[in-house]
Amino acid sequence: MERETYTSKELLIEEFSRIANTVKERYKVNIQLVEILGKRWSFISGEEEEFSFLPPERIQISERFGVVSNEWKKIPPEDKEEIISLLKKAVKRYEQG
């Protein structure tokens, strides 16, 4: 198993934050980056949403990372695909080291 460096994870979080800020500005939607640890999706970064009785929608980006939000439905499907594509590229760069 490869050792991850603090710097590379920080770069992933910074890139995610830029994407998340753009999503928030454009659509008024918060997204959170999570690490997938078996059945548990563990929060890494992002602005927390207001309390909701409904569970957040989960989107798996890679084997190890995903994003969650209670507000995905506010984003048009084609824009959602573009956001997911950007997130996948960021995660891929991180995972390749």
C-alpha positions as CSV (number, residue, x, y, z in Angstrom):
1,M,0.0,0.0,0.0
2,E,1.3,3.4,-1.0
3,R,1.9,6.0,1.7
4,E,0.1,9.2,1.0
5,T,1.7,12.5,1.8
6,Y,0.1,15.3,3.7
7,T,0.8,17.6,0.8
8,S,-1.0,15.5,-1.8
9,K,-4.2,15.2,0.3
10,E,-4.1,18.9,1.0
11,L,-3.9,19.5,-2.8
12,L,-7.0,17.3,-3.3
13,I,-8.9,19.2,-0.6
14,E,-7.9,22.5,-2.1
15,E,-9.1,21.5,-5.6
16,F,-12.3,20.1,-4.2
17,S,-12.9,23.3,-2.3
18,R,-12.5,25.3,-5.5
19,I,-15.1,23.1,-7.2
20,A,-17.4,23.1,-4.2
21,N,-17.3,26.9,-4.0
22,T,-18.2,27.3,-7.7
23,V,-21.1,24.9,-7.2
24,K,-22.3,26.9,-4.1
25,E,-22.0,30.2,-6.0
26,R,-23.8,29.0,-9.1
27,Y,-26.4,26.7,-7.7
28,K,-26.6,27.5,-4.0
29,V,-25.8,23.8,-3.3
30,N,-23.3,22.5,-0.8
31,I,-21.3,19.3,-1.5
32,Q,-19.0,17.4,0.8
33,L,-16.0,15.2,-0.1
34,V,-15.9,11.9,1.7
35,E,-13.6,9.0,2.0
36,I,-15.2,5.6,1.6
37,L,-14.2,3.2,4.3
38,G,-16.2,0.0,3.7
39,K,-19.8,0.9,4.3
40,R,-18.9,4.2,6.1
41,W,-18.6,7.4,4.1
42,S,-16.4,9.6,6.2
43,F,-16.4,13.4,5.9
44,I,-13.2,15.0,4.6
45,S,-14.1,18.5,3.4
46,G,-16.9,20.8,2.5
47,E,-19.5,23.0,4.0
48,E,-22.1,21.3,6.1
49,E,-25.7,21.6,5.1
50,E,-28.7,22.4,7.1
51,F,-30.2,19.5,9.0
52,S,-32.4,17.3,6.8
53,F,-34.5,14.3,7.6
54,L,-33.6,12.7,4.3
55,P,-30.2,11.0,3.9
56,P,-27.9,12.8,1.4
57,E,-27.5,11.5,-2.1
58,R,-24.2,9.7,-2.4
59,I,-22.1,9.7,-5.6
60,Q,-19.1,7.5,-5.7
61,I,-16.2,9.2,-7.5
62,S,-13.6,6.4,-7.1
63,E,-13.2,3.2,-5.0
64,R,-11.9,5.4,-2.2
65,F,-13.7,8.8,-2.6
66,G,-17.2,10.1,-3.1
67,V,-19.3,13.3,-2.7
68,V,-22.6,13.7,-0.8
69,S,-25.3,16.4,-0.9
70,N,-28.9,16.8,0.0
71,E,-29.3,19.2,-2.9
72,W,-28.1,17.5,-6.0
73,K,-31.6,17.8,-7.5
74,K,-31.1,21.6,-7.8
75,I,-28.4,21.1,-10.4
76,P,-29.3,20.4,-14.0
77,P,-28.3,16.9,-15.1
78,E,-25.8,18.0,-17.7
79,D,-24.1,20.4,-15.2
80,K,-24.1,17.6,-12.6
81,E,-22.3,15.3,-15.0
82,E,-19.7,18.1,-15.7
83,I,-19.1,18.6,-11.9
84,I,-18.7,14.8,-11.3
85,S,-16.3,14.7,-14.2
86,L,-14.2,17.5,-12.7
87,L,-14.2,15.7,-9.3
88,K,-13.2,12.4,-10.9
89,K,-10.2,14.1,-12.6
90,A,-9.1,15.7,-9.3
91,V,-9.4,12.4,-7.4
92,K,-7.5,10.5,-10.2
93,R,-4.6,13.0,-10.0
94,Y,-4.5,12.5,-6.3
95,E,-4.6,8.7,-6.5
96,Q,-1.9,8.6,-9.2
97,G,0.4,10.6,-6.9
